[in-house]
Amino acid sequence: MTQRMIEITSPIFFPLPRAPEEGMDLSALFPEKRPLALEIGCGIGDFIVQLARLRPELNFLAIDIYNKGCLKTCNRIERAELSNVRVLRAEARYLLTHYLPPESLAAIYINCPDPWPKKRHRDRRLVRQEFLQTALYYLRPGGDFYFSTDFQDYAEDVAALLPEMTGYVNVLDQPLVTELPGYPLSKYMRRFLQQGQPIHFIHYRRDPHLPPEGVAPPTIDTGFRLHWRRVEHA
């Protein structure tokens, strides 16, 4: 049984058009011109509210594929009276490749995405080599890439991939850490930490000396699915 999609009327929510609009400028959604950052999978908005308070010099796009998550995120942002966050219901790869110009992001944040724990489902994980290459294309020189997960094998897989990729530089002195001072913790993260389950953090940066021609344009697997854009339920 599906649930009727809840209409989101918040002034900080911007539904994407069915077809990408030529020349659409997502940075124009904000009242002030600032560098743009992206949170992929905003959940209920706990993390992005903390981050937007800590980083008022940035504008944030907070995206999620779930309608209810977008609604809850909007409510939190409005209560916090933050002007530097806008919420979109979007799939990350679709948003990046259809709506953002290259080298347009100061940072990308991905916290505890679906781990697809079964081995036969690992190819469904978001953060894989193809996605990391895509992220690099949309990060500006020196732009930050943050990834966290409560699944150790997911963290280890990503930590093993990044050093092999041209264009990424590790900001940390280790491949991954279980503490990242100053990094906000979402409600989801805090719950797992209270249960004694560590969160694994990765922080890389696009090499500021990497020329634009050194980054290949992204490609999307022909099997990539966007069912969420074809249904009116969430």
N, C-alpha and C positions, 0 to 999 in steps of 0.2 A: 504494500500500500504506500503510495507516494503522498507527500504533503504539498499543499498549495504554496507556491512561492510567496514569501512575504514581501510586499512592496517596501522599498527603502526610499524614504522621502528626505533623508538627511541632506543638507546642503553641501556636505563634504563627500558625498557618494556620487561617482560619475560612471554610469554604465557605458561600456564600450559599444559603439555602433556595430551593427551586424557585419558591415564591411569596413575595413580600415579607410579612414578619410585621408586623402592625399594632403600632405602638409600639416596634419594634425599635430599640435604641439602640446604635449602633456605638461610641460613646465608652465604653460599659460594657465593651468588650473589654480595656481597659487597667487595670492595677493602680492607677494614680494618675490623678486627674482633672486634665487639662491641656487647653489649646486644641488643636483637631484640625486637622491638615494632610493633604493628599492628594498622593501621587505617582501620576501616570497613566502606565503603561507602565514598570514597575520593572525589566524585563529580567532580568539576573542578580543584581541587588541591590547593585551596586557603588556607585551614587550614593546610595541611601537609607541605607546604612550610614555613609557619610561625613557625610551631612546630619544624621542622628539623633544622631551624636556631637557635631556642632557646635551643635545646637539641642535640648538636653535639656529645655528648658522646654515643648516641644511633643510631642504624640502624633502618630504618622504612620500613615496607612493607605497601604500600598503595593499597587497593583493591577496585574494583567496578565491578558490573556486566554489566555496560554499556560501550560499546566500545568507544563512543564519550567522555565519562567522563575520561576514561583512557588516551585517546589521549590528551585531554586538560591538564590533570594533568602532563603528560610527558613534554609537552611544557613549562609549568610553572616551573617545576623542572630544566629543561635544562637552561632556561633563568636565573634562580637563581643560577646556577652552583653549585648545591648541589650534593655531592657524597654519602650521607647517606640515600637515598630514592630509592626504587625500586618499580615499579608499576606492578600489576598483574590483569588480568581480572578473577575474581573468586568470587564465593559465599562463604560467611564467614564460614558457617558450613562445607561445603565441603572442604575448604582449611584447616581448623583446624583439622578435623578428618582424612584427607588423606595425609597431607603433613607436619604437624608439630609434633614434639615429645612432650610428656608431660613436663610441667614446663619449656617451652622454651621461654616464652614471658615476658619481663619486664613490658609491659603495653599494654592495649587494649583501643582504643579510638573509640567511636561511637557517631556521632553528627547528630542529627535531622534525624533519619531514617524514612522511610515511616510509618506514624502513623496509617494507616488503621482506620480512625475515626469512621466508622460505627460499631455499637456494634456487628453485626453479623460477622464482619471481624476481630475482635480483636485477634482471634487465629492465624492470619497471621502475627502478629507483631513479629519482630525478637527477641527483648529482653523480654523473658518470662522465667519461671523457668527452663525449659530444657536448654535454651541457657546459662543462668547464670551458671548452673552446668557445662556445657561444657567449658565455659570461665575459670572457676576456675581450671579445669584440666590442661589447657594449660598455665596458669599464673605461673610464678615461685613464691616461697615463698616471700612475700612482694611485689609482682607485683601489679601494679595499674590497676583499672578498672574505666574508665571515661565514663559517659553517659550524653548526653544532648538532650533536645527536646523542641520544641515550643508548644507542646500539654500538658497541665497541667495534664489531666487525665492519660496520658501515664507515665509521671514522677511520679505521685502518685502511680500508679500500681507497677512500678519498685521499688520505695522507700519502699513500703509495703512488697515486696517480699524479699529483701535483708536481713533485720534483722532476718528473719526466717530461713535463710540458714546457715548451719555450714560451716565455712571457710572464710567468708567475715567479714571485720572489717571496720566500717565507719571512714573515714579520717576527715570528717567534724563534726561540733558540732550540726548539724541538719540533718534530713533525706534528704533534698534537699535545694538548694539555688538558687537564681536568679542572683547572682554575684559570679564569681570565679576568684579572682585576679591572673593575670599572665597567664590565659588560653586564647589561641588565639581564635579570633572570625572569623568565615568564612563569606564570602560575604552574604550567606543566613541568617546567624544569625544577621548580622548588619542590613540587610534590615528589618527584623521583629522588631528589637529593635527600629529602627527609626520610625516604625509605632506604637510604644507604646506597642508592644506585647512582654512579657518577655520570656527569655530562661531559662529553668530549668536545673540545673546541679546536678549530683550525682557523688561522688567520693568515691569509696570503694577500699579496698586492700585485697589481699589474706593474711590470717593470717600467719605470718612468722613461727609460731610454729606448724602449721598444718602439720602432717607427710604425705608423699605421699600416704600411705595406707588409709588415712582419706578422700581421694577424689575419688569418684567412676568414672570409665571410662565413657565417654559420650555415649549416645545412640541417634540414629537418628530415628525419627518417620518414619514408613514405608510409610506414605503418603507424606513425604518430596519430593518436586519436584525440578528438576534441568533442566527445559526446556531450559534455556539459553545455556546449554552445547550441546544441540542437534540441534541448528539452527545456520545458518551462517549469520544472520541479526541482527542488533542492531539499 
